[in-house]
Structures are given as C-alpha cells and as structure tokens.
Amino acid sequence: MSQQTQGLFSYSLIVFDNDACRSPEPVVKEFLGMGPELVYEVEPVQNLSLARNRCLTHATGDYVAIIDDDEYADSRWLLSLYTTQPGFRAAVLNFHYDEYGSRQVPPDHPHEPV
C-alpha cells in the first residue's frame, strides 16, 4: 500500500467494495492507521461502473487514480502517473501491467517509465 511521492503530493485511499458480503473488509481494516487516510465504502450492487462512479463522488483531490482488486501497482505507480500527466496535459492516463506487475509502456510512447 506504500506509494513513493518524493514529497510532490499527498494522497488518500478510498476503497469501494463491490461485494455485498463485504468479504474484503477485514483486510482493509488491517491497513487503517498505517499510512495515508483510508476510507472504506460498499457499493452493494455488483456493477463496476456504479462502484467507480461512487468512488468519484467521494474523491476530493485534484487527481483520481483507480485500480481494481485484480491489478498490481508497484510503489512508484502514483508517482509515475503524477509526473507523466503534465507532459501530455492529459485528463486520463492508463498504464498497462504485465503478469509480474511491471509497467508496460507502448513502444511509441515518448516517456520512459519513472
């Protein structure tokens, strides 16, 4: 859960559980107080769009980064997003990860991974 920021930004986490049984809740509670602000919410209707939209209504920062429970983000994921965005003035950034968690940048991409 630890993300490198190099002091450039702060972040908080909003976990939106899309499981009405709340099965991930015990794991999320283990992380409370261990790092950045952490909010746990449940979207009882299993629908990815509903969960992401509810997440967006709770977001308070200038940027929003969304990752699903079956994806892996290394410790520089947020830093990579933050430092890449200004070069493109992008409203949306998307990085692809391989099965080992290494970020894959398309060959024609002008920036190397951070």
DANORNOR-V602308 format. One record per backbone hydrogen bond with DSSP energy under -1.0 kcal/mol. NH is the residue of the N-H (numbers start at 0). CO is the residue of the C=O. E is the energy in kcal/mol with one decimal. If there is no record, write none. Layout:
((NH;CO;E) (NH;CO;E))
This chain:
((3;74;-3.6) (7;4;-2.5) (12;36;-3.3) (14;38;-3.3) (16;40;-2.9) (21;18;-2.4) (24;21;-1.4) (27;23;-2.2) (28;24;-2.5) (29;25;-1.0) (30;27;-1.6) (33;30;-2.2) (38;12;-2.6) (40;14;-2.9) (42;16;-3.1) (46;44;-1.3) (50;46;-2.2) (51;47;-2.6) (52;48;-2.6) (53;49;-2.3) (54;50;-2.0) (55;51;-2.3) (56;52;-1.6) (58;54;-1.0) (70;67;-1.7) (76;73;-1.8) (79;75;-2.7) (80;76;-2.2) (81;77;-2.9) (82;78;-2.6) (83;79;-1.6) (84;80;-2.0) (87;84;-1.3) (88;84;-1.6) (89;84;-1.3) (97;101;-2.0) (100;97;-2.0) (103;95;-3.4) (108;105;-2.1))
